[in-house]
Amino acid sequence: MPTEADKFSWFQIPEDIKKLLILAAENWENTLESEKYMNQALAKTGENTDVLVAAYRYFFYKNNYTMALQTATKVIDRIREVECFPLEWEQLKPILASRKDDFRIRLYLNAYTASGLVLAKIGEIEKAKEISARVKEIDGKNEFGASILYDILTRPEED
């Protein structure tokens, strides 16, 4: 008999973590309860980027921007570590530009843009502009949403 977690077979994480994520979703209306399940999933998973992305989305839509930023940053840091990325943007930019179709690089750019969006939400406008401008340089097709974010953040007040 299929379990509730089998619905998400594409999500390659341990069943116990899958169940915690499902419980967080099922208890969405009760923030304290659902957040308890989400935090348990995060504690058990470590640095699994799939769970971190799910957690980012959860916290973003729950308007918990501090946790959303923390999880987006963990995704960025995890990929930076695995890929041995340089810390300086000018050295990193050509790597990202040349590999922007790779899954892990796309995830990095999405998480980086997401961190910019959250920074904008919490009032860190200059940091958000910097991040969105950086991704916009790489993203000729506006696949990561940075151009839209940058345009909103730099639009004259009268608009």
Disulfide bonds with the S-S distance in Angstrom:
none
